[in-house]
């Protein structure tokens, strides 16, 4: 059976948004106004704010929000003076972007698409890519990093939030280790059934090695890194790391 995991994930994310998914709730007006005054923060992973020194000067900075729809980060960057583009698979995620843009009146390019394919941007189009946790919905993460390298200018910055696989080994209660890695529902029917049963879409585990080496092989140099946890649940209570965020520069 051929599984169209991209279509499943698109439908799942659209449904999550309609049900109030936390990563699809757009920022409010006061948060936007605060950003225009230099008061702001954004996240790549569930909890820890991205350090301010990970960014380049925002004035006219060409930023791509890659799989970053939801009206949470791009409005902040627009308020800080950046030239922003958002790319996302989910139309509902992009509707959150439209809602904030129409309310606040800034310019943004909104592009719907699938990052498992060639990205619809010219070579060296952007100065910075902001890429929150989303590679779990992609089987081939190396392709994503190659495309990021292609569309970034020399010395451009890639900021990524990366799931490192911990979430995939445990059951729903996060109290028992039940899965062997890699987690791949396309080749493991039990894992596919688990994803569908729990309305998780189709997700894939990726190791730290796979993701860091994927960046290095694509032509990036790693500049900084931090680890983060979930924002709820047993793994969070035990302070077990589930994510890393990376700052990388295109050589």
Secondary structure, DSSP 8 states (H G I E B T S, - for coil): ----HHHHHHHHHHHHHHTT-GGG----HHHHHHHHTT----BSSSS-B--GGGS---TT-EEEEET--SSSSHHHHHHTT-EEEEEES-HHHHHHHHHHHHHH---EEEEE--TTS--SS-TT-EEEEEE-S-GGG-S-HHHHHHHHHHHEEEEEEEEEEEE-SHHHHB-TTSSSB---SS-BTTT-HHHHHHHHHTT--S-B---HHHHHHHHHHHTEEEEEEEEE--SSSHHHHTT---EEEEEEEE-
